[in-house]
C-alpha cells in the first residue's frame, strides 16, 4: 500500500486539484440550480472514481493491495451513474446521495490510512481526509433541509478541505518516494525515524 500510494502520488494530486476546482465552482456560483449541482457533483464523483480505479490497476500490477482503491472508485462511479440515470432529482435526494458517497469514501479512506500508517509513521493526512468525508456525510444526514445554496456552500467547503489534504498527501508521498529511492539501503521505517530525529 505504501509503495502504491507513493508511486501514484500524481493521482492523489489530480484528485485534490479536481476537488478544489469543484469547490471553487460551487462557492463562486452558489445559486446553481439543483440540476446543475447534480451534474457538477456527478462529474466530480466520476473523475475521482476513475482516478481511484487507475490507482487500483497500478496496485494490482505491482502485486500490492488494491481492494480499497477499487471500492472507492466504484463508489464514485456509482454516484455518477445515479446522477446520469436520474439527473432531475430533488434537493433532498441529492443531499442523501452526497452523504452516502461521503460516508463510504470516508470509511474507505480511513481504512487505507490505517494500513498506510503501519508502514509510514505520522501519516495522518489521509485520516483527516476520511474524517472530513465522514463529517460532511453525517452533517448532511442530520440537516437534510438546508436548502440548495447552503448545500452547495457546505459541499464546496468540504471539497476544498479534502482537496488541500489530498494535495498535501501527494507531495508528502512524492518526497517519501524520492528519499526512499536515494536511500534504498535504509528501510522505510528507519528512514522515517531518522528524518524525525
C-alpha distance (Angstrom), angle and dihedral (degrees) to the residues before:
residue distance angle dihedral
X1 . . .
X2 3.80 . .
X3 3.79 95.0 .
X4 3.81 93.7 42.0
X5 3.80 93.1 52.6
X6 3.79 91.0 45.0
X7 3.81 92.8 50.2
X8 3.79 90.6 45.9
X9 3.80 95.0 47.3
X10 3.80 87.9 123.6
X11 3.83 91.3 62.2
X12 3.81 90.0 54.8
X13 3.80 88.2 48.3
X14 3.81 91.6 51.8
X15 3.82 91.5 46.2
X16 3.79 89.1 51.7
X17 3.80 93.0 49.0
X18 3.81 91.6 48.4
X19 3.82 90.3 49.3
X20 3.80 91.4 51.5
X21 3.82 91.9 47.7
X22 3.81 88.9 50.5
X23 3.82 89.1 49.6
X24 3.80 93.3 49.8
X25 3.80 92.4 50.6
X26 3.82 93.7 48.8
X27 3.81 93.9 46.0
X28 3.81 96.5 42.2
X29 3.82 91.2 47.1
X30 3.83 104.2 32.5
X31 3.81 90.6 155.5
X32 3.79 92.0 71.2
X33 3.77 114.2 140.9
X34 3.78 116.0 -110.7
X35 3.82 89.4 -109.6
X36 3.81 91.8 53.9
X37 3.81 91.0 46.7
X38 3.81 90.0 50.1
X39 3.81 92.2 52.1
X40 3.81 92.0 44.9
X41 3.80 92.3 50.2
X42 3.81 90.4 45.7
X43 3.81 91.6 53.4
X44 3.80 90.9 48.8
X45 3.82 92.8 48.0
X46 3.81 91.3 48.4
X47 3.81 94.4 50.9
X48 3.81 91.3 45.0
X49 3.81 90.5 48.6
X50 3.81 94.1 48.5
X51 3.81 91.7 50.0
X52 3.81 89.8 51.0
X53 3.82 91.0 50.1
X54 3.81 90.4 50.0
X55 3.79 88.4 53.1
X56 3.81 89.9 49.5
X57 3.82 92.5 51.2
X58 3.79 91.0 50.8
X59 3.80 89.8 47.5
X60 3.81 91.7 51.6
X61 3.80 90.8 50.8
X62 3.81 89.2 52.7
X63 3.82 91.0 48.2
X64 3.80 90.5 -116.7
X65 3.79 128.2 134.2
X66 3.78 110.5 -76.3
X67 3.82 105.8 162.4
X68 3.80 97.6 99.1
X69 3.81 91.9 49.1
X70 3.82 91.4 50.7
X71 3.80 92.3 49.3
X72 3.80 91.5 48.7
X73 3.81 90.4 48.2
X74 3.80 92.6 48.2
X75 3.82 90.6 49.8
X76 3.81 90.2 55.5
X77 3.79 93.8 45.6
X78 3.83 91.2 47.1
X79 3.82 90.3 52.1
X80 3.81 89.3 50.6
X81 3.82 91.2 48.2
X82 3.80 91.0 55.0
X83 3.81 90.8 52.3
X84 3.83 90.7 50.3
X85 3.80 95.8 45.8
X86 3.81 93.1 44.1
X87 3.84 108.2 22.5
X88 3.82 94.8 157.3
X89 3.78 97.8 63.9
X90 3.76 129.2 148.8
X91 3.77 122.4 -100.3
X92 3.80 89.8 -112.8
X93 3.80 92.6 54.9
X94 3.80 90.2 47.7
X95 3.81 89.6 52.7
X96 3.81 91.3 52.7
X97 3.81 92.4 44.2
X98 3.81 92.6 53.0
X99 3.82 90.8 42.5
X100 3.81 92.7 52.1
X101 3.81 91.8 47.1
X102 3.82 91.3 48.3
X103 3.82 93.1 48.9
X104 3.81 94.1 49.0
X105 3.80 92.0 44.3
X106 3.80 92.1 46.8
X107 3.80 93.7 51.6
X108 3.81 91.9 47.7
X109 3.82 92.2 47.8
X110 3.80 91.5 51.4
X111 3.82 90.6 48.9
X112 3.81 90.1 50.7
X113 3.81 90.4 47.1
X114 3.82 92.0 52.4
X115 3.81 89.8 54.1
X116 3.80 91.2 45.2
X117 3.81 93.5 49.9
X118 3.79 91.0 59.2
X119 3.79 87.9 63.8
X120 3.81 105.6 30.9
X121 3.79 118.7 38.7
X122 3.80 123.1 -128.7
X123 3.80 93.5 11.8
X124 3.79 97.1 154.5
X125 3.80 102.3 141.1
X126 3.81 94.0 86.3
X127 3.81 89.7 47.7
X128 3.80 89.7 53.9
X129 3.81 90.1 49.5
X130 3.80 90.1 52.4
X131 3.80 92.1 46.9
X132 3.82 90.6 49.6
X133 3.82 89.4 52.0
X134 3.81 91.9 49.0
X135 3.80 91.8 47.4
X136 3.82 94.6 52.4
X137 3.81 90.1 45.4
X138 3.80 92.6 51.8
X139 3.81 91.9 43.3
X140 3.81 93.0 51.9
X141 3.80 91.6 49.6
X142 3.82 91.4 47.3
X143 3.83 94.2 48.3
X144 3.82 105.6 28.6
X145 3.81 96.1 154.2
X146 3.80 97.6 59.1
X147 3.81 93.1 122.1
X148 3.79 132.1 -113.5
X149 3.82 96.2 -81.0
X150 3.81 94.0 48.0
X151 3.80 89.2 45.1
X152 3.80 91.9 52.6
X153 3.81 91.9 48.8
X154 3.82 94.3 47.7
X155 3.79 93.6 46.5
X156 3.81 89.9 45.7
X157 3.81 91.9 51.1
X158 3.81 90.5 49.4
X159 3.81 92.6 47.8
X160 3.80 90.7 50.9
X161 3.81 94.3 51.1
X162 3.80 91.2 43.4
X163 3.80 91.4 49.0
X164 3.81 93.1 50.3
X165 3.81 90.7 50.1
X166 3.81 91.9 49.6
X167 3.80 92.2 49.2
X168 3.81 91.4 48.6
X169 3.81 90.1 49.0
X170 3.81 91.2 47.8
X171 3.80 92.5 54.8
X172 3.79 91.8 44.4
X173 3.80 91.4 52.3
X174 3.81 90.5 45.8
X175 3.82 89.9 53.6
X176 3.81 90.7 47.1
X177 3.81 91.1 50.2
X178 3.80 92.9 50.1
X179 3.80 92.1 46.5
X180 3.80 92.8 47.5
X181 3.81 90.1 50.5
X182 3.81 91.4 53.1
X183 3.82 92.2 41.4
X184 3.79 97.7 39.8
X185 3.80 90.9 145.4
X186 3.83 91.4 60.6
X187 3.85 116.6 77.6
X188 3.82 113.8 -119.6
X189 3.82 94.2 -114.5
X190 3.83 91.7 49.4
X191 3.80 91.6 47.9
X192 3.80 91.9 51.1
X193 3.80 89.7 47.8
X194 3.81 93.0 48.5
X195 3.79 91.2 47.4
X196 3.81 90.8 52.3
X197 3.83 93.2 50.8
